[in-house]
């Protein structure tokens, strides 16, 4: 193990803390602006020469995260700016506080080891639950990025609540305007498998490798349905029209709405 400690004197740190005393105490390298290209080069040069654990005593670890990112080494940030210099007056107690912060940073760096990487084969199939406008959009955009997509909707049609609206804000146009385009994109994309009248029964596994069981409820209409409408003429029974919030009735066999996807009776 080779440890490198670096103290920054910029942003008012050197006006409150005796940074030269700190550097001498911890055998650290002092720089006026560690986040500058020269400061980063200083740390990078030491890493190339064998330093594998870096303690940076400067600003809060909540800032300059990308700047102080060095691959393959342990990096520990010590907050001297917000935690000490900007919140305390210059005195012996503040100096001691800065020293304690650095001691803690060094101890943490010494006991920290980089995690060993583990390669796993992950699934490139995405499950989208819910076939409303948000679900349709997510499925299309994921498929257009090259992923296989399974879209599951519990109703016998896609579109969700939006498709049941007469008009919607702000353009006050019917939902079919945007829905027609998205359904065409959905139908033309071979990477998307759509299951309506279906529900997720169980999910097991882990991120990147889930196993999902889907229950497909019967439509009681064969896949050979062409939506010709002849079955409606022959059906005597009626039922409340769920699509129209029960305000009228449909036959027991029905097409959910005029742009139903899939275009099949239920």
JOURZI-V437790 format. One record per run of one state. SS is the DSSP state (A for helix, B for strand, O for the rest). FROM is the first residue (numbers start at 0). TO is the last residue. If there is no record, write none. Layout:
# JOURZI-V437790
ss=SS from=FROM to=TO
ss=SS from=FROM to=TO
This chain:
# JOURZI-V437790
ss=O from=0 to=1
ss=B from=2 to=7
ss=O from=8 to=11
ss=A from=12 to=15
ss=O from=16 to=17
ss=A from=18 to=24
ss=O from=25 to=27
ss=B from=28 to=30
ss=O from=31 to=35
ss=A from=36 to=47
ss=O from=48 to=51
ss=B from=52 to=57
ss=O from=58 to=72
ss=B from=73 to=78
ss=O from=79 to=79
ss=A from=80 to=84
ss=O from=85 to=90
ss=A from=91 to=110
ss=O from=111 to=123
ss=B from=124 to=128
ss=O from=129 to=130
ss=B from=131 to=131
ss=A from=132 to=143
ss=O from=144 to=146
ss=B from=147 to=151
ss=O from=152 to=157
ss=B from=158 to=158
ss=O from=159 to=160
ss=A from=161 to=163
ss=O from=164 to=166
ss=B from=167 to=167
ss=O from=168 to=171
ss=B from=172 to=172
ss=O from=173 to=174
ss=A from=175 to=187
ss=O from=188 to=190
ss=B from=191 to=194
ss=O from=195 to=196
ss=B from=197 to=205
ss=O from=206 to=207
ss=B from=208 to=215
ss=O from=216 to=228
ss=A from=229 to=233
ss=O from=234 to=236
ss=B from=237 to=239
ss=O from=240 to=240
ss=A from=241 to=243
ss=O from=244 to=247
ss=B from=248 to=250
ss=O from=251 to=265
